[in-house]
Amino acid sequence: MLSEHHDIAHEFPDLQGALDALSSTDPEFAEMVKRHDSLDNEIRVLEEEQQPISDEEIEKLKFERAALKDRIFEQLRTAKDAG
């Protein structure tokens, strides 16, 4: 959906504590979140400004974003369960 935020903070507001903790202690996790949110911004700009990009290319970006989201969620859930 256009203009909809899919950044990690919006996707998992109930896991904000785990997100903050992991982001500050695990550089690899923080980089994953940064990459996810960067992809989210890129996708939103491409869609809103109707930039010339093939359907295949935008789908590749969305697939990468979804894969990162899944990995991030697993780590957040594990951290929340452990905490």
Backbone hydrogen bonds, N-H to C=O, Kabsch-Sander energy under -0.5 kcal/mol:
donor,donor_aa,acceptor,acceptor_aa,energy
4,E,1,M,-1.3
10,H,7,D,-0.6
11,E,7,D,-2.2
12,F,8,I,-2.4
15,L,12,F,-1.7
16,Q,13,P,-1.2
19,L,15,L,-2.6
20,D,16,Q,-2.8
21,A,17,G,-2.4
22,L,18,A,-2.8
23,S,19,L,-2.4
24,S,20,D,-1.6
25,T,21,A,-1.2
26,D,22,L,-2.6
30,A,26,D,-2.6
31,E,27,P,-2.3
32,M,28,E,-1.9
33,V,29,F,-2.4
34,K,30,A,-2.4
35,R,31,E,-2.6
36,H,32,M,-2.6
37,D,33,V,-2.8
38,S,34,K,-2.2
39,L,35,R,-2.6
40,D,36,H,-2.5
41,N,37,D,-2.2
42,E,38,S,-2.5
43,I,39,L,-2.9
44,R,40,D,-2.3
45,V,41,N,-2.5
46,L,42,E,-2.5
47,E,43,I,-2.4
48,E,44,R,-2.9
49,E,45,V,-2.7
50,Q,47,E,-0.5
51,Q,46,L,-1.7
53,I,51,Q,-1.0
58,I,54,S,-2.2
59,E,55,D,-2.2
60,K,56,E,-2.0
61,L,57,E,-2.0
62,K,58,I,-2.3
63,F,59,E,-2.5
64,E,60,K,-2.3
65,R,61,L,-2.4
66,A,62,K,-2.5
67,A,63,F,-2.5
68,L,64,E,-2.4
69,K,65,R,-2.4
70,D,66,A,-2.3
71,R,67,A,-2.1
72,I,68,L,-2.9
73,F,69,K,-2.7
74,E,70,D,-2.2
75,Q,71,R,-1.9
76,L,72,I,-2.7
77,R,73,F,-3.0
78,T,74,E,-2.3
79,A,75,Q,-2.4
80,K,76,L,-2.6
81,D,77,R,-2.6
82,A,78,T,-2.1
83,G,79,A,-1.6
